[in-house]
Amino acid sequence: MIKTELHKIPKKFYCECGKDYVNKQNLNQHKETCTYTPPPPPPPPAPPAPPAPAQDNTMLQMQMQQMQIEMQKLQMEREDKREERREKKDEKRKMRE
C-alpha cells in the first residue's frame, strides 16, 4: 500500500489563546511571549434568601385557620343535609305503615 499525503494527518498543538502549531517547539516558543490569560470562572450563584420567618408564618397560620373554619362549615352543612334526608326517609316509612 502506498502512503500519500492524504493519508498523513499532521498533529497540531494548541495554545490557550486559540493559535495552533504543527510543531511542539513552535508552540513552546509562542508560549514564552503569549500574554493571553484565561477569563476567571464565573462566581457560584448566590443561594436564595430565606423568607422572613415571623411574617410568613403568621400569614400562613391565619390562612390555615381560615381554611379549617371553612372545612368545618362544609362538614356541618353535609351533616345537616344527611340528617334531613334521614328524616324524610323516616317520614315516608311512617306514612307507608
ChimeraX commands (.cxc) that place a marker at each C-alpha (Angstrom):
marker #1 position 0.00,0.00,0.00 radius 0.5
marker #1 position 1.32,3.39,-0.96 radius 0.5
marker #1 position 1.11,6.19,1.58 radius 0.5
marker #1 position 0.24,9.56,0.15 radius 0.5
marker #1 position -0.07,13.00,1.66 radius 0.5
marker #1 position -3.83,12.47,2.01 radius 0.5
marker #1 position -3.27,9.65,4.48 radius 0.5
marker #1 position -1.00,11.69,6.73 radius 0.5
marker #1 position -2.84,13.88,9.20 radius 0.5
marker #1 position -0.45,16.27,10.93 radius 0.5
marker #1 position -0.79,16.50,14.68 radius 0.5
marker #1 position -1.48,20.04,15.86 radius 0.5
marker #1 position -0.55,21.69,19.12 radius 0.5
marker #1 position -2.83,24.37,20.53 radius 0.5
marker #1 position -2.24,27.34,22.79 radius 0.5
marker #1 position -4.95,28.55,25.17 radius 0.5
marker #1 position -5.19,31.77,23.15 radius 0.5
marker #1 position -6.52,29.80,20.17 radius 0.5
marker #1 position -3.43,29.60,17.95 radius 0.5
marker #1 position -2.37,26.20,16.64 radius 0.5
marker #1 position 1.06,24.92,15.62 radius 0.5
marker #1 position 2.32,21.92,13.69 radius 0.5
marker #1 position 5.49,21.62,15.78 radius 0.5
marker #1 position 5.59,21.46,19.55 radius 0.5
marker #1 position 8.75,23.57,19.53 radius 0.5
marker #1 position 6.90,26.42,17.80 radius 0.5
marker #1 position 4.15,26.23,20.42 radius 0.5
marker #1 position 6.72,26.42,23.21 radius 0.5
marker #1 position 8.34,29.47,21.60 radius 0.5
marker #1 position 4.94,31.12,21.27 radius 0.5
marker #1 position 4.06,30.42,24.92 radius 0.5
marker #1 position 7.15,32.36,26.03 radius 0.5
marker #1 position 5.71,35.54,24.51 radius 0.5
marker #1 position 1.96,34.83,24.71 radius 0.5
marker #1 position 0.14,37.22,27.05 radius 0.5
marker #1 position -3.23,35.51,26.98 radius 0.5
marker #1 position -4.82,34.80,30.36 radius 0.5
marker #1 position -7.99,32.74,30.54 radius 0.5
marker #1 position -11.04,34.52,31.95 radius 0.5
marker #1 position -11.81,33.80,35.60 radius 0.5
marker #1 position -14.58,31.29,36.22 radius 0.5
marker #1 position -17.98,32.81,36.97 radius 0.5
marker #1 position -18.82,33.12,40.66 radius 0.5
marker #1 position -21.18,30.48,42.03 radius 0.5
marker #1 position -24.82,31.53,42.18 radius 0.5
marker #1 position -25.91,33.05,45.45 radius 0.5
marker #1 position -28.31,30.90,47.48 radius 0.5
marker #1 position -31.86,32.21,47.60 radius 0.5
marker #1 position -32.65,34.35,50.60 radius 0.5
marker #1 position -34.91,32.60,53.11 radius 0.5
marker #1 position -38.25,34.28,53.73 radius 0.5
marker #1 position -38.74,36.26,56.88 radius 0.5
marker #1 position -39.98,33.55,59.26 radius 0.5
marker #1 position -42.13,35.62,61.59 radius 0.5
marker #1 position -44.22,37.36,58.95 radius 0.5
marker #1 position -44.59,34.36,56.66 radius 0.5
marker #1 position -45.50,32.03,59.49 radius 0.5
marker #1 position -48.20,34.29,60.89 radius 0.5
marker #1 position -49.75,34.74,57.44 radius 0.5
marker #1 position -49.68,31.00,56.84 radius 0.5
marker #1 position -51.19,30.30,60.23 radius 0.5
marker #1 position -54.03,32.74,59.56 radius 0.5
marker #1 position -54.71,31.16,56.19 radius 0.5
marker #1 position -54.70,27.70,57.72 radius 0.5
marker #1 position -57.17,28.77,60.40 radius 0.5
marker #1 position -59.49,30.23,57.77 radius 0.5
marker #1 position -59.30,27.04,55.76 radius 0.5
marker #1 position -60.06,24.94,58.83 radius 0.5
marker #1 position -63.09,27.07,59.64 radius 0.5
marker #1 position -64.36,26.70,56.07 radius 0.5
marker #1 position -63.85,22.94,56.22 radius 0.5
marker #1 position -65.78,22.72,59.49 radius 0.5
marker #1 position -68.64,24.72,57.97 radius 0.5
marker #1 position -68.76,22.41,54.96 radius 0.5
marker #1 position -68.77,19.33,57.17 radius 0.5
marker #1 position -71.60,20.72,59.28 radius 0.5
marker #1 position -73.63,21.51,56.14 radius 0.5
marker #1 position -73.12,17.96,54.88 radius 0.5
marker #1 position -74.18,16.51,58.20 radius 0.5
marker #1 position -77.29,18.70,58.23 radius 0.5
marker #1 position -78.23,17.52,54.73 radius 0.5
marker #1 position -77.75,13.89,55.76 radius 0.5
marker #1 position -79.99,14.37,58.76 radius 0.5
marker #1 position -82.66,15.99,56.60 radius 0.5
marker #1 position -82.55,13.07,54.20 radius 0.5
marker #1 position -82.82,10.58,57.03 radius 0.5
marker #1 position -85.77,12.42,58.49 radius 0.5
marker #1 position -87.53,12.46,55.12 radius 0.5
marker #1 position -86.94,8.75,54.70 radius 0.5
marker #1 position -88.25,8.07,58.18 radius 0.5
marker #1 position -91.37,10.16,57.47 radius 0.5
marker #1 position -92.01,8.25,54.24 radius 0.5
marker #1 position -91.67,4.94,56.07 radius 0.5
marker #1 position -94.11,6.03,58.74 radius 0.5
marker #1 position -96.58,7.15,56.08 radius 0.5
marker #1 position -96.41,3.75,54.41 radius 0.5
marker #1 position -97.09,1.91,57.61 radius 0.5
marker link #1:1,2 radius 0.2
marker link #1:2,3 radius 0.2
marker link #1:3,4 radius 0.2
marker link #1:4,5 radius 0.2
marker link #1:5,6 radius 0.2
marker link #1:6,7 radius 0.2
marker link #1:7,8 radius 0.2
marker link #1:8,9 radius 0.2
marker link #1:9,10 radius 0.2
marker link #1:10,11 radius 0.2
marker link #1:11,12 radius 0.2
marker link #1:12,13 radius 0.2
marker link #1:13,14 radius 0.2
marker link #1:14,15 radius 0.2
marker link #1:15,16 radius 0.2
marker link #1:16,17 radius 0.2
marker link #1:17,18 radius 0.2
marker link #1:18,19 radius 0.2
marker link #1:19,20 radius 0.2
marker link #1:20,21 radius 0.2
marker link #1:21,22 radius 0.2
marker link #1:22,23 radius 0.2
marker link #1:23,24 radius 0.2
marker link #1:24,25 radius 0.2
marker link #1:25,26 radius 0.2
marker link #1:26,27 radius 0.2
marker link #1:27,28 radius 0.2
marker link #1:28,29 radius 0.2
marker link #1:29,30 radius 0.2
marker link #1:30,31 radius 0.2
marker link #1:31,32 radius 0.2
marker link #1:32,33 radius 0.2
marker link #1:33,34 radius 0.2
marker link #1:34,35 radius 0.2
marker link #1:35,36 radius 0.2
marker link #1:36,37 radius 0.2
marker link #1:37,38 radius 0.2
marker link #1:38,39 radius 0.2
marker link #1:39,40 radius 0.2
marker link #1:40,41 radius 0.2
marker link #1:41,42 radius 0.2
marker link #1:42,43 radius 0.2
marker link #1:43,44 radius 0.2
marker link #1:44,45 radius 0.2
marker link #1:45,46 radius 0.2
marker link #1:46,47 radius 0.2
marker link #1:47,48 radius 0.2
marker link #1:48,49 radius 0.2
marker link #1:49,50 radius 0.2
marker link #1:50,51 radius 0.2
marker link #1:51,52 radius 0.2
marker link #1:52,53 radius 0.2
marker link #1:53,54 radius 0.2
marker link #1:54,55 radius 0.2
marker link #1:55,56 radius 0.2
marker link #1:56,57 radius 0.2
marker link #1:57,58 radius 0.2
marker link #1:58,59 radius 0.2
marker link #1:59,60 radius 0.2
marker link #1:60,61 radius 0.2
marker link #1:61,62 radius 0.2
marker link #1:62,63 radius 0.2
marker link #1:63,64 radius 0.2
marker link #1:64,65 radius 0.2
marker link #1:65,66 radius 0.2
marker link #1:66,67 radius 0.2
marker link #1:67,68 radius 0.2
marker link #1:68,69 radius 0.2
marker link #1:69,70 radius 0.2
marker link #1:70,71 radius 0.2
marker link #1:71,72 radius 0.2
marker link #1:72,73 radius 0.2
marker link #1:73,74 radius 0.2
marker link #1:74,75 radius 0.2
marker link #1:75,76 radius 0.2
marker link #1:76,77 radius 0.2
marker link #1:77,78 radius 0.2
marker link #1:78,79 radius 0.2
marker link #1:79,80 radius 0.2
marker link #1:80,81 radius 0.2
marker link #1:81,82 radius 0.2
marker link #1:82,83 radius 0.2
marker link #1:83,84 radius 0.2
marker link #1:84,85 radius 0.2
marker link #1:85,86 radius 0.2
marker link #1:86,87 radius 0.2
marker link #1:87,88 radius 0.2
marker link #1:88,89 radius 0.2
marker link #1:89,90 radius 0.2
marker link #1:90,91 radius 0.2
marker link #1:91,92 radius 0.2
marker link #1:92,93 radius 0.2
marker link #1:93,94 radius 0.2
marker link #1:94,95 radius 0.2
marker link #1:95,96 radius 0.2
marker link #1:96,97 radius 0.2
view
